[in-house]
């Protein structure tokens, strides 16, 4: 109907009356007028266009029919657009699942073309296509060579998949394997399993236990990372098995099982009287178990076409923490449930979306007016963590307090008052001003004439008096204070690692107390050119943390994914003894954890890397540690500087001009060029 010339004709036979619908003219008429043809004319005359008189009705295109057609067309386009947006939203959910589980594209294609995230009443549940996909996902979440168990193995088919995919350091396989009318329990099946794992049973990495599940569970290792339950599937026995297995699962471990369905099974199985079919009770047993064990939560469900789905529970925290959560729930306090939605939303958003999301957070007016060296987005992020991520399972840890912006943001961000003593803020600082601090404090408080080396604790105390009842404040050496502290930490905020000697004591006093899968580590000085040991330390910790968000001007936050072992803590204690070549490799690994660095931040990181080389080369004690010699590393520093300056020119960015970055840049530039000469 968008054309202005339309011809519509209809064949007229002898029995028709001769009404000829025709449309023509400068503008589209509503298929034209009807012109009466004289009676008695021949068919040729009656259908001839020359014998038709034309009476254009109107020159207007916008008739009711054309308007209606236009409306239908745009409605169809709108539906197509909304459908595309919905589809793209589903793809973003798939990407969210993969990012949150730290699954790369290669791993995903090994088990499933898609992953869908669906809501669950009390938490998020990931739906996977089958239990082989489940094992592939758990492989990325479990430590290397985990301790695993399968209770109910039949002929060992799934036990073989567990062994091949998870590569456990120890695998315990149990089954009844007794003479029975049911083929599932025949003793000959144990011989099949023994043949499959012949070499592994000889080496001791695989152990077979024969007997009923209620007896063999007590013989399992007390520190299981993964257990899979596949026995009778009936309610009473499954409920009892889950209760017994719970005490064997480590924090961060997984308790999984088969036949999470309402299918029917044969009543002739051991433990059930009669021969009629009976409905499985796994779903009821699992849900009842979750009600009474709040340290477990449902994380995965598989969707096999055979309707024999699997479930997987994760133990988020230790039993002690679960008890603490129950106590808070009884008192009506925040902490009865935890959610990663705040972290996941930040992780899967673009830079602009993150800024928009954080700007939507309404700050308490006292937070907004507290002086700080942090940007507005950094303060909003801390406030949002307290409001939407903290759930009462541990405490806040903050070191490097300045004038109290982080303390006020955490304290006033709590949506509900904490239970018990209410001391949820562990705060550490010496409150001794250096030159930069003295200048900043004077700019905020013109009447205060503070000199370097003087204390500003009184100003901090005044700014944080509204949240003092939530705080344990430690003034003095942080390394000494941390030796007496214990208990879990949910948020660790570090603005104190100004010297390399503090890395070991601070990390040893905080990392073992973090809750894997929930706790957040915040480096307020990550994008600082003067502190390269922060990047080196994160290079040591790449396997235990994942990036959450980067905020202007210096803050980077990481989510703790796995417990940090003692071996890693010892490496952090002795960073200065690591050869420079290895330090630079760790430096690069730590920086690589932060994706899509902006050019100005990339330049800052370059300065930090050059500073790391300078510190080792200029330190006479370390010159003999490097086989390449100081001259080699000076030349490397010069190359790094040239690349950084080329990038600045490429992106048309001026060298840093603030009081700290400019000094570092000019000093390191002069050092590199002087050494080159």
SULWO-V356314 format. One record per residue. N is the residue number from 1. RES is the residue in three letters. PHI is phi in radians with two decimals (999 if undefined). PSI is psi in whole degrees, 0 to 359 (NA if undefined). BURIAL is b if it has 24 or more other ideal C-beta (glycine too) atoms within 12 Angstrom, else e. Layout:
N:RES:PHI:PSI:BURIAL, N:RES:PHI:PSI:BURIAL
This chain:
1:UNK:999:5:b, 2:UNK:-1.54:350:e, 3:UNK:-1.49:153:e, 4:UNK:-1.68:352:e, 5:UNK:-2.13:115:e, 6:UNK:-2.30:136:e, 7:UNK:-2.21:119:e, 8:UNK:-2.11:124:e, 9:UNK:-2.30:158:e, 10:UNK:-2.40:133:e, 11:UNK:-1.18:138:e, 12:UNK:-2.04:121:e, 13:UNK:-1.63:181:e, 14:UNK:-1.12:335:e, 15:UNK:-1.53:355:e, 16:UNK:-1.47:160:e, 17:UNK:-1.51:353:e, 18:UNK:1.63:20:b, 19:UNK:-1.47:118:e, 20:UNK:-1.92:112:b, 21:UNK:-1.41:119:b, 22:UNK:-2.35:143:b, 23:UNK:-2.30:131:b, 24:UNK:-2.80:175:b, 25:UNK:2.28:179:b, 26:UNK:-1.20:325:e, 27:UNK:-2.17:153:e, 28:UNK:-1.17:114:b, 29:UNK:-1.42:170:b, 30:UNK:-1.32:68:b, 31:UNK:1.03:24:e, 32:UNK:1.35:172:b, 33:UNK:-1.47:167:e, 34:UNK:-1.73:123:e, 35:UNK:-1.92:126:e, 36:UNK:-1.30:133:e, 37:UNK:-1.71:138:b, 38:UNK:-1.06:141:e, 39:UNK:-1.21:151:e, 40:UNK:1.56:352:e, 41:UNK:-1.36:159:e, 42:UNK:-1.25:167:e, 43:UNK:-1.08:320:e, 44:UNK:-1.06:317:e, 45:UNK:-1.20:321:e, 46:UNK:-1.24:334:b, 47:UNK:-1.77:0:e, 48:UNK:-1.29:134:e, 49:UNK:-1.21:334:e, 50:UNK:-1.23:337:e, 51:UNK:-1.58:4:e, 52:UNK:-1.71:129:b, 53:UNK:-1.54:141:e, 54:UNK:-1.90:129:e, 55:UNK:-2.29:85:e, 56:UNK:-0.96:132:e, 57:UNK:-1.37:316:e, 58:UNK:-2.83:155:e, 59:UNK:-1.61:6:e, 60:UNK:-1.60:130:e, 61:UNK:-1.38:334:b, 62:UNK:-1.51:71:e, 63:UNK:-1.51:165:e, 64:UNK:-0.97:321:e, 65:UNK:-1.18:318:e, 66:UNK:-1.18:322:e, 67:UNK:-1.11:317:e, 68:UNK:-1.12:318:e, 69:UNK:-1.11:319:e, 70:UNK:-1.08:319:e, 71:UNK:-1.07:316:e, 72:UNK:-1.11:321:e, 73:UNK:-1.10:311:e, 74:UNK:-1.19:329:e, 75:UNK:-1.10:317:e, 76:UNK:-1.10:318:e, 77:UNK:-1.09:320:e, 78:UNK:-1.12:319:e, 79:UNK:-1.12:319:e, 80:UNK:-1.10:319:e, 81:UNK:-1.13:315:e, 82:UNK:-1.13:323:e, 83:UNK:-1.11:320:e, 84:UNK:-1.12:317:e, 85:UNK:-1.08:320:e, 86:UNK:-1.12:319:e, 87:UNK:-1.14:317:e, 88:UNK:-1.13:325:e, 89:UNK:-1.09:321:e, 90:UNK:-1.13:320:e, 91:UNK:-1.11:322:e, 92:UNK:-1.14:325:b, 93:UNK:-1.12:318:b, 94:UNK:-1.04:314:b, 95:UNK:-1.10:325:b, 96:UNK:-1.08:317:b, 97:UNK:-1.09:314:b, 98:UNK:-1.11:317:b, 99:UNK:-1.13:316:b, 100:UNK:-1.17:332:b, 101:UNK:-1.68:1:b, 102:UNK:1.04:44:b, 103:UNK:-1.82:127:b, 104:UNK:-1.56:172:e, 105:UNK:-1.11:324:e, 106:UNK:-1.12:316:e, 107:UNK:-1.12:323:e, 108:UNK:-1.13:318:b, 109:UNK:-1.22:348:e, 110:UNK:-1.27:336:e, 111:UNK:-2.28:340:b, 112:UNK:-2.88:139:b, 113:UNK:-1.27:337:e, 114:UNK:-2.49:155:e, 115:UNK:-2.29:132:b, 116:UNK:-2.08:137:b, 117:UNK:-1.81:121:b, 118:UNK:-2.09:149:e, 119:UNK:-1.25:151:e, 120:UNK:-2.36:143:e, 121:UNK:-0.87:319:e, 122:UNK:-1.95:354:e, 123:UNK:-2.95:182:b, 124:UNK:-1.57:138:b, 125:UNK:-2.12:131:b, 126:UNK:-1.62:127:b, 127:UNK:-1.74:127:b, 128:UNK:-2.11:157:b, 129:UNK:-1.22:325:b, 130:UNK:-2.79:178:b, 131:UNK:-1.38:343:b, 132:UNK:-1.22:322:b, 133:UNK:-1.09:322:b, 134:UNK:-1.03:316:b, 135:UNK:-1.12:321:b, 136:UNK:-1.12:323:b, 137:UNK:-1.20:315:b, 138:UNK:-1.13:333:b, 139:UNK:-1.03:324:b, 140:UNK:-1.39:347:b, 141:UNK:-1.79:338:b, 142:UNK:-1.59:156:b, 143:UNK:-1.20:168:b, 144:UNK:-1.19:139:e, 145:UNK:0.92:61:e, 146:UNK:-1.26:165:b, 147:UNK:-1.65:121:b, 148:UNK:-2.23:161:b, 149:UNK:-2.59:143:b, 150:UNK:-2.13:121:b, 151:UNK:-1.82:107:b, 152:UNK:1.66:94:b, 153:UNK:-2.03:340:b, 154:UNK:1.00:251:b, 155:UNK:-1.79:11:b, 156:UNK:1.43:14:b, 157:UNK:-1.12:311:e, 158:UNK:-1.30:329:b, 159:UNK:-1.05:324:b, 160:UNK:-1.14:320:b, 161:UNK:-1.14:320:b, 162:UNK:-1.03:316:b, 163:UNK:-1.18:321:b, 164:UNK:-1.29:323:e, 165:UNK:-1.56:310:b, 166:UNK:-1.41:339:b, 167:UNK:0.85:60:b, 168:UNK:-1.20:148:b, 169:UNK:-1.25:332:b, 170:UNK:-2.59:133:b, 171:UNK:-2.25:123:b, 172:UNK:-1.89:126:b, 173:UNK:-2.05:126:b, 174:UNK:-2.19:150:b, 175:UNK:-2.90:165:b, 176:UNK:-1.24:316:b, 177:UNK:0.75:50:b, 178:UNK:-2.07:160:e, 179:UNK:-1.11:128:e, 180:UNK:-2.74:159:e, 181:UNK:-1.19:342:e, 182:UNK:-1.56:124:e, 183:UNK:-1.01:334:e, 184:UNK:-1.11:334:b, 185:UNK:-1.91:12:b, 186:UNK:-1.15:143:e, 187:UNK:-1.15:334:e, 188:UNK:-1.11:338:e, 189:UNK:-1.17:332:b, 190:UNK:-1.14:325:b, 191:UNK:-1.11:324:e, 192:UNK:-1.10:315:b, 193:UNK:-1.13:321:b, 194:UNK:-1.10:323:b, 195:UNK:-1.20:322:e, 196:UNK:-1.10:317:b, 197:UNK:-1.92:39:b, 198:UNK:-1.04:309:e, 199:UNK:-1.20:321:e, 200:UNK:-1.20:324:b, 201:UNK:-1.20:326:b, 202:UNK:-1.19:322:e, 203:UNK:-1.39:345:e, 204:UNK:1.61:359:e, 205:UNK:-1.32:339:e, 206:UNK:-2.15:134:b, 207:UNK:-2.22:133:b, 208:UNK:-1.85:131:b, 209:UNK:-2.12:125:b, 210:UNK:-1.80:129:b, 211:UNK:2.63:176:b, 212:UNK:-1.20:151:b, 213:UNK:-1.06:321:b, 214:UNK:-1.13:338:b, 215:UNK:-1.62:318:e, 216:UNK:-1.29:336:b, 217:UNK:-1.06:324:b, 218:UNK:-1.15:341:e, 219:UNK:-1.61:359:e, 220:UNK:-1.28:158:b, 221:UNK:-1.03:149:b, 222:UNK:-1.42:356:e, 223:UNK:-2.25:70:b, 224:UNK:-1.51:135:b, 225:UNK:-1.53:331:b, 226:UNK:-2.61:134:b, 227:UNK:-2.40:139:b, 228:UNK:-2.17:124:b, 229:UNK:-1.84:123:b, 230:UNK:-2.60:72:b, 231:UNK:-1.98:238:b, 232:UNK:-1.36:335:b, 233:UNK:1.31:5:b, 234:UNK:-1.55:154:b, 235:UNK:-0.97:304:b, 236:UNK:-1.07:314:e, 237:UNK:-1.24:319:b, 238:UNK:-1.10:318:b, 239:UNK:-1.06:318:b, 240:UNK:-1.19:320:b, 241:UNK:-1.11:318:b, 242:UNK:-1.09:317:b, 243:UNK:-1.09:320:b, 244:UNK:-1.23:321:b, 245:UNK:-1.24:331:b, 246:UNK:-0.96:321:b, 247:UNK:-1.27:349:b, 248:UNK:-1.69:350:b, 249:UNK:-1.57:130:b, 250:UNK:-1.27:159:b, 251:UNK:-1.07:130:b, 252:UNK:1.51:0:b, 253:UNK:-1.51:179:b, 254:UNK:-2.29:132:b, 255:UNK:-2.01:109:b, 256:UNK:-2.11:169:b, 257:UNK:-2.89:169:b, 258:UNK:-1.82:166:b, 259:UNK:1.00:49:b, 260:UNK:-1.40:74:b, 261:UNK:-2.73:168:b, 262:UNK:-1.76:27:e, 263:UNK:-1.19:173:e, 264:UNK:-1.94:140:e, 265:UNK:-2.11:163:b, 266:UNK:-1.23:135:b, 267:UNK:-1.33:354:e, 268:UNK:-1.35:356:e, 269:UNK:-1.16:156:b, 270:UNK:-1.05:135:b, 271:UNK:1.68:1:b, 272:UNK:-2.39:133:b, 273:UNK:-1.58:141:e, 274:UNK:1.79:173:e, 275:UNK:-2.07:357:e, 276:UNK:-1.34:160:e, 277:UNK:-1.31:143:e, 278:UNK:-2.22:148:b, 279:UNK:-1.32:140:e, 280:UNK:-1.10:153:b, 281:UNK:-2.17:24:b, 282:UNK:-1.14:315:b, 283:UNK:-1.03:313:b, 284:UNK:-1.11:319:e, 285:UNK:-1.15:319:b, 286:UNK:-1.14:314:b, 287:UNK:-1.16:322:b, 288:UNK:-1.16:321:e, 289:UNK:-1.07:318:b, 290:UNK:-1.14:326:b, 291:UNK:-1.12:325:e, 292:UNK:-1.74:357:e, 293:UNK:-2.36:84:b, 294:UNK:-1.32:355:b, 295:UNK:-1.42:354:b, 296:UNK:-1.90:150:b, 297:UNK:-2.55:151:b, 298:UNK:-1.35:122:b, 299:UNK:-2.01:322:b, 300:UNK:-2.31:145:b, 301:UNK:-2.41:135:b, 302:UNK:-1.69:160:b, 303:UNK:-2.27:64:b, 304:UNK:-1.17:147:e, 305:UNK:-1.16:339:e, 306:UNK:-1.33:358:e, 307:UNK:1.26:3:e, 308:UNK:-1.67:77:b, 309:UNK:-1.33:162:b, 310:UNK:-2.01:152:b, 311:UNK:-2.02:160:b, 312:UNK:-2.55:120:b, 313:UNK:-1.75:145:b, 314:UNK:-2.04:140:b, 315:UNK:-1.63:101:b, 316:UNK:-1.20:325:b, 317:UNK:-2.51:174:b, 318:UNK:-1.29:167:b, 319:UNK:-1.04:326:e, 320:UNK:-1.10:316:e, 321:UNK:-1.15:324:b, 322:UNK:-1.09:320:b, 323:UNK:-1.12:320:e, 324:UNK:-1.12:320:b, 325:UNK:-1.12:321:b, 326:UNK:-1.10:319:b, 327:UNK:-1.09:318:e, 328:UNK:-1.15:323:b, 329:UNK:-1.12:320:b, 330:UNK:-1.13:328:e, 331:UNK:-1.51:3:e, 332:UNK:1.26:27:e, 333:UNK:-1.73:161:b, 334:UNK:-1.10:141:b, 335:UNK:2.15:352:b, 336:UNK:-1.22:343:b, 337:UNK:-2.66:149:b, 338:UNK:-2.08:152:b, 339:UNK:-2.45:143:b, 340:UNK:-1.78:14:b, 341:UNK:-1.08:322:e, 342:UNK:-1.11:314:b, 343:UNK:-1.19:315:b, 344:UNK:-1.09:322:b, 345:UNK:-1.12:320:b, 346:UNK:-1.23:321:b, 347:UNK:-1.13:324:b, 348:UNK:-1.74:8:b, 349:UNK:-1.74:158:e, 350:UNK:-1.31:173:e, 351:UNK:-1.06:317:e, 352:UNK:-1.19:322:e, 353:UNK:-1.15:322:e, 354:UNK:-1.11:313:b, 355:UNK:-1.07:318:e, 356:UNK:-1.12:318:e, 357:UNK:-1.11:314:b, 358:UNK:-1.17:325:b, 359:UNK:-1.20:340:e, 360:UNK:-1.32:343:e, 361:UNK:-1.24:125:b, 362:UNK:-1.50:114:e, 363:UNK:-1.35:147:b, 364:UNK:-1.14:140:b, 365:UNK:-1.04:331:e, 366:UNK:-1.26:329:e, 367:UNK:-1.18:318:b, 368:UNK:-1.13:329:e, 369:UNK:-1.65:356:e, 370:UNK:-1.33:124:b, 371:UNK:-1.06:147:b, 372:UNK:-2.80:158:b, 373:UNK:-1.57:355:b, 374:UNK:-1.47:157:b, 375:UNK:-1.36:169:e, 376:UNK:-1.09:322:b, 377:UNK:-1.18:324:b, 378:UNK:-1.11:316:b, 379:UNK:-1.14:318:b, 380:UNK:-1.11:324:b, 381:UNK:-1.10:315:b, 382:UNK:-1.09:318:b, 383:UNK:-1.10:319:b, 384:UNK:-1.15:323:b, 385:UNK:-1.05:315:b, 386:UNK:-1.17:324:b, 387:UNK:-1.37:320:b, 388:UNK:-2.03:346:b, 389:UNK:-1.97:321:b, 390:UNK:-1.11:133:b, 391:UNK:-2.33:18:b, 392:UNK:1.47:9:b, 393:UNK:-1.49:346:b, 394:UNK:-2.70:201:b, 395:UNK:-2.04:169:b, 396:UNK:-1.51:144:b, 397:UNK:-2.19:123:b, 398:UNK:-2.35:130:b, 399:UNK:-2.31:125:b, 400:UNK:1.65:83:b, 401:UNK:-1.74:336:b, 402:UNK:0.86:241:b, 403:UNK:-1.74:7:b, 404:UNK:1.80:11:b, 405:UNK:-1.11:317:b, 406:UNK:-1.17:320:b, 407:UNK:-1.08:313:b, 408:UNK:-1.17:321:b, 409:UNK:-1.10:316:b, 410:UNK:-1.18:313:b, 411:UNK:-1.14:314:b, 412:UNK:-1.43:347:b, 413:UNK:-1.33:342:b, 414:UNK:-1.12:122:b, 415:UNK:-1.32:335:e, 416:UNK:-2.34:149:e, 417:UNK:-1.17:144:e, 418:UNK:-1.21:157:b, 419:UNK:-1.46:173:b, 420:UNK:1.20:225:e, 421:UNK:-1.22:337:e, 422:UNK:1.43:1:e, 423:UNK:-1.50:85:e, 424:UNK:-1.82:355:b, 425:UNK:-1.88:113:b, 426:UNK:-1.68:112:b, 427:UNK:-2.08:133:b, 428:UNK:-2.32:133:b, 429:UNK:-2.97:157:b, 430:UNK:-1.65:341:b, 431:UNK:0.99:39:b, 432:UNK:-1.87:121:b, 433:UNK:-1.36:136:b, 434:UNK:-1.71:189:e, 435:UNK:-1.10:314:e, 436:UNK:-1.16:317:e, 437:UNK:-1.06:317:b, 438:UNK:-1.07:319:b, 439:UNK:-1.11:317:e, 440:UNK:-1.13:315:b, 441:UNK:-1.11:319:b, 442:UNK:-1.12:325:e, 443:UNK:-1.18:328:e, 444:UNK:-1.47:328:b, 445:UNK:-2.24:84:e, 446:UNK:-1.00:334:e, 447:UNK:-1.38:345:e, 448:UNK:-1.59:119:e, 449:UNK:-1.81:86:e, 450:UNK:-1.72:133:b, 451:UNK:-1.87:153:e, 452:UNK:-0.96:136:e, 453:UNK:1.69:349:e, 454:UNK:-1.62:160:e, 455:UNK:-1.56:143:e, 456:UNK:-2.11:25:b, 457:UNK:-1.05:325:b, 458:UNK:-1.13:323:e, 459:UNK:-1.17:317:b, 460:UNK:-1.05:313:b, 461:UNK:-1.06:321:e, 462:UNK:-1.16:319:e, 463:UNK:-1.22:333:b, 464:UNK:-1.90:17:b, 465:UNK:-1.14:335:e, 466:UNK:-1.23:340:b, 467:UNK:-2.08:15:b, 468:UNK:-1.07:330:e, 469:UNK:-1.23:347:e, 470:UNK:-1.70:0:b, 471:UNK:-2.07:139:b, 472:UNK:-1.86:109:b, 473:UNK:-1.76:128:b, 474:UNK:-2.05:119:b, 475:UNK:-1.89:118:e, 476:UNK:2.46:202:e, 477:UNK:-1.24:123:e, 478:UNK:-1.24:326:b, 479:UNK:-1.07:319:b, 480:UNK:-1.20:318:e, 481:UNK:-1.13:324:b, 482:UNK:-1.22:340:b, 483:UNK:-1.16:339:e, 484:UNK:-1.85:4:e, 485:UNK:-1.73:148:b, 486:UNK:-2.62:178:e, 487:UNK:1.72:153:b, 488:UNK:-1.21:154:b, 489:UNK:-2.16:133:b, 490:UNK:-1.66:320:b, 491:UNK:-2.19:126:b, 492:UNK:-2.09:113:b, 493:UNK:-1.95:116:b, 494:UNK:-2.03:116:b, 495:UNK:-2.32:40:b, 496:UNK:-2.26:352:b, 497:UNK:-1.42:62:b, 498:UNK:-1.43:344:b, 499:UNK:-2.29:153:e, 500:UNK:-1.17:332:b, 501:UNK:-1.15:341:e, 502:UNK:-1.47:344:b, 503:UNK:-1.04:310:b, 504:UNK:-1.03:303:b, 505:UNK:-1.06:320:b, 506:UNK:-1.22:315:b, 507:UNK:-1.16:320:b, 508:UNK:-1.16:329:b, 509:UNK:-1.47:351:b, 510:UNK:-2.11:316:b, 511:UNK:-1.04:316:b, 512:UNK:-1.12:343:b, 513:UNK:-1.62:356:b, 514:UNK:-1.40:153:b, 515:UNK:-1.74:111:b, 516:UNK:-1.01:136:b, 517:UNK:1.49:355:b, 518:UNK:-2.38:317:b, 519:UNK:-1.24:147:b, 520:UNK:-2.09:131:b, 521:UNK:-1.84:126:b, 522:UNK:-2.07:118:b, 523:UNK:-1.74:107:b, 524:UNK:-1.29:341:b, 525:UNK:-1.94:22:b, 526:UNK:-1.10:321:b, 527:UNK:-1.60:35:b, 528:UNK:-1.84:135:b, 529:UNK:-1.34:348:b, 530:UNK:-1.67:357:b, 531:UNK:-2.26:67:b, 532:UNK:-1.17:339:b, 533:UNK:-1.17:339:b, 534:UNK:-1.14:317:b, 535:UNK:-1.19:322:b, 536:UNK:-1.12:317:b, 537:UNK:-1.12:322:b, 538:UNK:-1.24:333:b, 539:UNK:-1.10:325:b, 540:UNK:-1.19:332:b, 541:UNK:-1.80:15:b, 542:UNK:-1.03:328:b, 543:UNK:-1.34:351:b, 544:UNK:-2.06:359:b, 545:UNK:-2.44:156:b, 546:UNK:-2.34:152:b, 547:UNK:-1.20:140:b, 548:UNK:-1.94:304:b, 549:UNK:-2.80:149:b, 550:UNK:-2.02:131:b, 551:UNK:-2.21:143:b, 552:UNK:-1.24:140:b, 553:UNK:-1.82:347:b, 554:UNK:-2.38:346:b, 555:UNK:-1.43:137:b, 556:UNK:-2.33:134:b, 557:UNK:-1.98:145:b, 558:UNK:-2.28:145:b, 559:UNK:-1.72:128:b, 560:UNK:-1.28:124:b, 561:UNK:-1.88:333:b, 562:UNK:-2.48:154:b, 563:UNK:-1.09:143:b, 564:UNK:-1.59:119:b, 565:UNK:-1.32:167:e, 566:UNK:-1.10:324:e, 567:UNK:-1.04:319:e, 568:UNK:-1.19:321:b, 569:UNK:-1.09:324:b, 570:UNK:-1.16:325:e, 571:UNK:-1.14:322:b, 572:UNK:-1.20:330:b, 573:UNK:-1.16:333:b, 574:UNK:-2.15:44:b, 575:UNK:-1.04:321:b, 576:UNK:-1.17:341:b, 577:UNK:-1.58:355:e, 578:UNK:-1.32:134:b, 579:UNK:-0.98:150:e, 580:UNK:-1.04:319:b, 581:UNK:-1.04:320:e, 582:UNK:-1.26:324:e, 583:UNK:-1.07:317:b, 584:UNK:-1.14:324:b, 585:UNK:-1.14:316:e, 586:UNK:-1.13:322:b, 587:UNK:-0.99:311:b, 588:UNK:-1.10:322:b, 589:UNK:-1.14:320:e, 590:UNK:-1.14:319:b, 591:UNK:-1.19:325:b, 592:UNK:-1.14:343:e, 593:UNK:-1.18:340:b, 594:UNK:-1.77:110:b, 595:UNK:-1.40:154:e, 596:UNK:0.94:59:e, 597:UNK:-1.19:133:b, 598:UNK:-1.23:154:e, 599:UNK:-0.96:320:e, 600:UNK:-1.19:327:b, 601:UNK:-1.26:322:b, 602:UNK:-1.06:323:b, 603:UNK:-1.15:318:b, 604:UNK:-1.06:319:b, 605:UNK:-1.12:322:b, 606:UNK:-1.05:318:b, 607:UNK:-1.09:320:b, 608:UNK:-1.12:322:b, 609:UNK:-1.19:319:b, 610:UNK:-1.12:321:b, 611:UNK:-1.10:322:b, 612:UNK:-1.06:318:b, 613:UNK:-1.16:317:b, 614:UNK:-1.06:316:b, 615:UNK:-1.06:320:b, 616:UNK:-1.32:322:b, 617:UNK:-1.23:319:b, 618:UNK:-1.36:343:e, 619:UNK:-1.41:111:e, 620:UNK:-1.07:331:e, 621:UNK:-1.21:335:e, 622:UNK:-1.69:354:e, 623:UNK:-1.09:325:e, 624:UNK:-1.43:354:e, 625:UNK:-1.35:337:e, 626:UNK:-1.80:116:b, 627:UNK:-1.12:333:e, 628:UNK:-1.25:335:e, 629:UNK:1.59:159:e, 630:UNK:-1.12:324:b, 631:UNK:-1.08:321:e, 632:UNK:-1.07:316:e, 633:UNK:-1.30:330:b, 634:UNK:-1.11:318:b, 635:UNK:-1.13:323:e, 636:UNK:-1.12:320:b, 637:UNK:-1.10:322:b, 638:UNK:-1.14:319:b, 639:UNK:-1.10:318:e, 640:UNK:-1.08:317:b, 641:UNK:-1.09:318:b, 642:UNK:-1.11:318:e, 643:UNK:-1.09:318:e, 644:UNK:-1.11:316:b, 645:UNK:-1.19:325:b, 646:UNK:-1.09:320:e, 647:UNK:-1.14:322:b, 648:UNK:-1.07:316:b, 649:UNK:-1.17:324:e, 650:UNK:-1.11:319:e, 651:UNK:-1.63:7:e, 652:UNK:0.97:47:e, 653:UNK:-1.94:134:e, 654:UNK:-1.32:149:e, 655:UNK:-1.02:154:b, 656:UNK:-1.00:145:b, 657:UNK:-2.13:357:e, 658:UNK:-1.36:172:e, 659:UNK:-1.13:331:e, 660:UNK:-1.63:310:b, 661:UNK:-1.08:319:b, 662:UNK:-1.10:318:e, 663:UNK:-1.10:316:e, 664:UNK:-1.12:315:b, 665:UNK:-1.06:309:b, 666:UNK:-1.16:322:e, 667:UNK:-1.19:313:e, 668:UNK:-1.19:323:b, 669:UNK:-1.09:315:b, 670:UNK:-1.13:322:e, 671:UNK:-1.12:314:b, 672:UNK:-1.10:313:b, 673:UNK:-1.22:325:e, 674:UNK:-1.16:319:e, 675:UNK:-1.20:325:b, 676:UNK:-1.12:321:e, 677:UNK:-1.16:NA:e
